[in-house]
Structure formats: C-alpha cells, structure tokens
Amino acid sequence: MVTCAFNRFQFFQMRLGVPRRAGRIGKRVRIPRGRATVKIVASKATMQKPGDLPGRCLQLSNASRKGVQAAVGILFSGKDPVASLSLPRGRKSDEILSFQLPKSFSLEHISLGNLPSGRRENPLRYLLIALIAVGSIASCSGRLNRPSSPTAETREVIDEAGRRVQLAKHIDRIVSLAPNLTEIVYAVGAGDRLVGDTEYCDYPAAAKNVAKIGDTIHPSIERIIALKPQLVLVSTASQLEAFTKQLDEQKIAVYVTNPRSLEEVFRSIATLGDLFGTHETAATLVSDLRARSFAVEVAMRSVKPIKVFYQVSGEPLYTIGRESYLTDLVSRAGGVSVTADVPGGFPRLSDESALAARPDAIILPSGDSMGEANSTVASSLKNSPAALNKRVYKIHDDHLSRPGPRLVDGLEEMARALHPEAFK
C-alpha cells in the first residue's frame, strides 16, 4: 500500500485554495468560486503492471476530528463506477493528511461535472491539479511516510523432524552445526553462503576458514545470532531444545536433518540443494552417489552376508542400533549387524550382550577426527570369532560417522573389507 503525508493547509490552499477551516468531514465546502465535495470514483480499469499505485483512497490520519474536509474535486468517469470514497475520521494531532490510492485507480478520464460552471472553460487547469496531486502522493510515499523494508518472501517446508519451517525463498547466510551438513553445503554448491560452522568441520579445506560457533553439542547462541544467518542446519532433533526458542525470537530458521538410511542421506542432500537453489548440482551429485552405491549392491549379490559388530567406542562400549543409518550401511556392504534389533541409534551395550553376539567381523571407525580413540577392540569382544580370526577392520571414521556425500566412500571401503573376493 502506498501512503503519503501532507500538511493539510499546504495541500488544500496551494492546490485548490481551500480555506483554513473547512468544516466537518463529509461536508460540502466552499472554495473560491463555488462549492465542491471531495470524491474519487474508481473505474473498473485495473492496474496493469507492478508498481502502479495500490491501496485505498484518500485516508485521513493525524488530523483534528473537527478539522478538514478535503476539497479535491476529482471525479473519474467511466461506465458503471464502482466506488465513491470519502475521508474517514482521524485523531487530533499535527494536522497531517495521509493519502492512499485504490487498486482500481484509473486516470483514463477526468470528469469536470462537479466544478462550478464558471470554471469549466479552463479544464486543463483542473486536470493539471489532479495529476500534480496524484504525482505528489506517489513521490512522497518514499520520503515522508516511508514504510519499513518489506519482509522477504518466505516459503514453508517440513524438515526431517516433521517440523514446519518458514524459510526465505533465497538463502544467502547459512550456519551448520554438524560436519556432515557442512560437507553437504559445499558439495551442493552453496559453500560460499556458509557463514558459520563447528570446530569439527574440517572438510573440505575451505570449511576450516569459516567462523566457528563452538562444537556440535554446545554451540554458542550468541555467536550464531551475531552471524545473522537465515538458516541454521542441525543434524538431529536432540540438538533443538537448547537453543531453538532463542533463535526463533531472532527470526532465524532451524532445519533438522535426521537420515536413518543411505537412501535418506541422498534425499537430505537433494533437499538441501533445493532449499539453496542449487538443484542441478545436488541432483548430479546424488545421481553419481547412487550409481556407486548400486555398483556395490551388484557386487554383494553373490556373497553370503556375515555377522558384523560395529564398535562406535570401546570404553564404554557403544554400538549402532535399529535407528542408525549405519545399520543400513552394514547391510548394503554385505553384512548383518548383530545389534540391528537394539532400540535407538547408538545404544550403549553391556559386556555380556557383546560377548553373546559372537560377531564374525568387527568394524572399528578410527583415524582423523577419532584420532587414536577406538583403535582397539573392546575387552568384551577379544574372545569373539571376529577377534580370534583377525577379522577386525579399521575404516576411515569420517567416511562413516558423517552421513553426507563421503558416506558412499565408507560403504565401498566396508564392502571391500568384508568381501574382498567380490571385487577381484
């Protein structure tokens, strides 16, 4: 809606010579050579393009209740006029009139029927007055009564936690709270929009130079807010409760990813590409990753699955459960997780349960971000068939613990470790 403010005396005295006290609103008033009543009649013609003046017509604000009756005798003719709009009452203040124009506003014709007979011989004067008034309304909307910057257009999406999230249509500033999400942002072509990530975000190399907001579990809310992101990416819903309310107050959107299978990882990648407006890059990436995954699937068709224990950490002993994407990965690599029926994503397991599982192979994610941690088999598994037969395989931790593009690297490495015969 376009608005404009004028000093009522300047406007009426300069444009039409209305006396200082014009009477009650709605009353016909005397002008220098006759009488006139403010009236704007809108034709059915509609605005033709963006930028034409919208809104309502001639609205009074901040004026004395007993103050001014505007005396602009502008009548728009045309068949079947749709409205005759008058001034509503304002409030006692600084005698400022606010004008707003109708969506159906048209300057096709100007009727001079209400002008005094003595003035009809010079219609151009009144046409000029009307055009000046309209032009003034449009031009001063950006000066005297400028509205605040319009809110950016938004869209509603549903994240992987089932939450409704309002996002800007174009996202320029992103904060990632997990290394896998940082990798996805770069992989889909939006790395230049990443303004903050965690201390563990070290891949690709460019991620090391991004402003750090703390670690994944305890990010600094103050740092996040200071970076003014439009979107904060979170890896699991468990991170939400601590800071979502504060970010909501700052109008910062939080989007949760929580994939539970390799296919859901692919969907996360594609979805984030769509959110960032890099659909083609993300689609190409996902297509390549699916092709590599399918090649492993084909190779595994001729092998017999073996029982696998995935050791997340040895002391205390943690493994993967029913809700972990890694359980799906083990299956795709030609194995069967011995803890596939254990509730949760990464449950803690008792020594007795581990010993009873009797796995034929043990996977140890280690190296890089894990360092020397988890480099040896847990004591409760040292007498398992896997340990006794030396079927303990160390695989690059970042290729397994980060559900992103490099997860397919982890799949290929695991499949080759469990079934080297299938790749000869």
N, C-alpha and C positions, 0 to 999 in steps of 0.2 A: 504494500500500500504506500502511495506517495503522499507525503504531507508537506505542508508549507505554513509558515507563520509570518504574519504581517502585523504592524501596528495598525489598529483598525482605523484611526483617523488619517494616517498617511495614505492608506489604501483607498478609502472611500472619498476622501477630499481630493486626492490627486487624480484618481481615475474618473470619478463621476460627480464630485462636488457634493457629496452627502453632508448635511450639517452635522456638527459635533454630537448632538444628542438626537438620535434618530428614532427613539421610541422603543416599544416592546418588540421582542422577537415575533415575527409573523405578521406584523402590522405594516400596511402600506405607508410609505413615507414620501415626503415632499423632496423633490430635487429641484435644482434651479429653474427649470422650465417644465414643470409638470409633476406627475406622480409616477412612481414605479414600485414594484414589489420584486424582491429577489426571487428568481425562479429559474431553475435549469431543467429542461426537458431532454431526456436522453432518447435518441432514436434506437431502433433495433440494430443498427450497424454495430458491429463488434470490433474490438481491437484486432489488427491484422498481424502484428508481429511482437515478439518480446521487446519490452522497453516502453510500449505505449502505456499511457498513464492509467493505472488501475485504481480500484478503491471506491469509496463513497463520495458524495458530492457535498462540498461546502459545509464543513462541520465546524461549529464554534467551540472554542475551548479557551479557558483562562480569561474570560470576559465577564463583565458585570452582568448579573442576572437581569437587571433592568436596563441594560446597555443598548447595544447596537442592533438595528435592523439593517442588514446589508442591502445595498440598493443597486446591485449589478443586474440590469435588465437584459439578461442574455437568454434568449429562447432558441432552442434548437428545434427546427421544424422537421417534418417528415411524416409519413403516414403512420397512423397508429402509434403515437408516442407512448412510451412505456412507463415513464415516471415523471413526477414533478417534485423536486426535492427541496426542502426548506431547511433552515438552520435550527438545530436543537439548542437547548439552553446550555450555557456554560456556567462557570463559577466566578465569583468575584475575585479578581486578581489584577493582572497587569495589562488588561485590555489588548490581548493578542488574539487574533483570529487564525484558526487552523483550517486550511482548505484541503480537501481530498476529492479526487475525481472518480467518476463511475467507470466500471469496466466497459460499459456500453457507450462510453463517451464518444461523440462524433462531431466533427466540425464541417459536415457536409453543407449545411445551410444554416443561415442565421436569420431568424425572423425578427423583424423590427415592429411587429404589430403592436406591442405594448408601449412603444415610445410615443411621446407626445407628438401630436400632428405637426407641430411647428418644427420638429427636428428631423422629420423623415426625408427632407430634401438633401440631407448630408449623411447618408447611411454609412459611408466609408469611415467616418469618424468613430461610429459605434462598433463597426467591425474591428477597427484597429484597437479600440479599447478592450474588446473581448479577447483578441489574440494576445495583447500585452498581458492581460490578467492571467490567461492560461499559461503563457510562457513563463511568467513570473512564478506561478505555482510550481511548475516543473523544475525551474532552475534553482529555486531556493530550497527545494527538498534536500539537496546535498549540502546546504550551508546552515540554515537556521534551525532546522529541526531534524538533523541527520540521525537516523536510527542506528543502533549498534550493528556491527558486522553481522550478516545473516549466518545462522548456524549452518555448517557444512551439511550437505545432504548425506543421509545415513541409510544403511540397509540392515535388515535383521537377519542374522544367521543363527544356527543352532550348533554349538560346539560338541565335542565328543563326550562331554559330561552331561549332555542333554539340556544345557543352559541356553536361554535366548540371549544373544549378544547383539548390541547395536554398534555397528562399525561404520566408519567413514567410507564413502564409496572409493576414495583413493587414499591409500595408506602410505605415508611418507616417513613415519618415525615408528620404529619397532624396538621393543626390548624383549630379549629372550632370557628365560630363566632356566634353561637346560641346554647342555652341549648338543644333544641331538637336534633340538629345534634350531639352534644356531647353524648347524650344518645344513639343515633343510633350507633355511632362509637364503644362504649363499647358493645352494645347489639349484634353486628355482629362479635365481637371477635377481634377488632382492637384497643382496648383501650391502649395497650402498645405502640402504634405508635403515640398517641396524645401528641404533644409537647407544645401545647398552646390552651387556651380557654378563655372564658369571665368570668367576675366577677360573672355572674348569673349562671354559670354552676356548679351546686351543686349536681348533681345526675348522676351516682352513687357516693358514697363517695369518690372514687379514683379521681374523677374529681376535687375535691377541692384542690388537691395537685399538679395539673398541672399549669405550668407557666401562669399567667394572662396577657392578652394583652389589657385590658380595657373592656368597655362594648360593647354591640351588635351594638349600633348606632354609637359610636365614638371609634373604636378600634385604638390602636397605631400602625401605619405603621412601625415605627422604631423597635418596639418590635417584630412584625411579621417577618420582614426581618432578624432580629438578630437570630431568632429561626431556620432559614434556612429550612422552610417547602418545601415539594414538592407539596403540595396541601393545599389550603385554602377553607374551606367549608362555603358557605354563604346561609342564609335561604331564602332570597328574592332578586330579581334583584334590588330593590331600594337601596341596600347597595353598589352596584357596582361602581357607578360613582366616588365616593370619593377616591377610592384607587386602582382600577383595573390597571390604567396606571402605577402606581409606582411598583406594583407587577409584571406586565408584563415586565418591564425593568429589573427586577431581575430574570426573567425566573421562576416565581412562578405561578403555575396554580391556577385558581379560578373556582370552580364548584358551580353552583347555584341550589338549590332545591326550588321548589315552588308548593307544592301539594295543590290541591283545593278540594279534597275529601278523604275519608278514603282509598279508593282503591289506590289513587295516593300516599298516605303515605306509603302503603305497597310496592308500586313499588319503591319508593325512598329508602326504607330500602333494598330491594333486589338489586337495582342498586349499592348502596354504598358497599354492600357486594361483588358484582362482581368487583368493582374498587379496593377494598382492597385485593382481592384474598381469601375472606372468604365466598365463595358462599354457601357451605353446611350449615354453621352456620346461615347465613342470610335466606336461604330457609326454614330451620327448624323453625326459629323464625316466619317468615311470615305465614307459614302453621298453626302454633299454633294460631296466632292472627286472621287469617281468620276463623278458627274454632270457636273461641269465638265470633267473630262478627256475624257469621252465627247463632249461638245459640240465640243471641239477636234478630236477624231478625225473626227467627221462633217464638219466644215468642211474637213479636209485630204483628203477622198476625191476631191475634184475638182481637186486641184493636182498638178503634176509635182514630185517631190522634187528638191532641189538639193544639190550637194556643199557641205558645211559643215566649216570648221576651227574647233574650239573652243580658244581660246587661254587656258589656265589662267594662264600668266605668260609674259612676253616675253623676259626676260633673267635666267636661262637659259630656254630655250623648253620649256614643259611643256604637254601636251595631255591629252585623255581617251582611254582605251584600251578594250579589249574588255570589261573587267570593271567599268567605271564605269556607274553608274545614269544619268549624263548622256548616254551614247551612246544609251540607250533614249529619253531625253527628246528628243534631237535628231530621232530617227526619228518620234516622235509629233508633233513640230512641223512635219513636212513636209520634213525634211532627211535627208541621209545623211552620217554622219561619215566624213571621209576617213581617219581613223585607227581606224576601228571594228575592224580586224583586228590592231591592235598589241597585244601582250600587256600585261597589267597594267591597273590602274585609272587611274593618272595618270602615264604614262611621259614621260621626257624625250626630246625629238626633235631630231635633227640639223638644221642649216640646210638641208642638201641634201635631206633627206627632206621637209621642209616645202615647199620650193620645187617639188619634184616632184609634190606632192599637187595643186597648182593648184585650190584651192577657189573656188567661186563666191560664197561668203559666209563671213564671219568673225564669230564671236561673241566679244565681249570682256566677261566679267563684271567689273564695276567699280563703284566707289562704296561708300558706307557702310564696312563693315569692310575693304574693299580700299583705301579712300582714293584717292589718285592713282595707285597702282600699277596696272599692266596697263591703262593708259588709252590706250596707243598700240599700233599693230600692230608685231609683231616685224620687225626689219630684213630677215630672210629671206623675209618674206611681202609686202613692199612692192610687189613687181612681180607679185603673183598677180592673177588675174582679179578676185577679190573686192576687193582694194585699188584696182585701176585703175578698176573700175566703181563705186567708193564704196559697196560693199555690206558695210560694217563696222558691226555693230550692238552698241551697249553696252546691257547688261541688268543690272538690279539684282543685284549679286553675292549678297546674302543669299537671294535667291529661287532661286538656282541651286546655290550651294555648300552649302546646308543641306538635306539630304534629310528634310524634315518637311512640315508642312501647307502652308507657303508655296511649296513646290516647284511646285504647280499654278499659282500666280501666275507663276512663271518660265516654265512651259510656255505659258501664254497669251501672255505677252509675246514669247517667242521665235517662236511661230507667227504672231503679227501682224507681227513684223519680217520674217520670211522670206516670208510670203504675205499681204500686206495686202489683196490682191484678194479673198481668201476671206471676209473679214469686212465687206465693203461691203453 
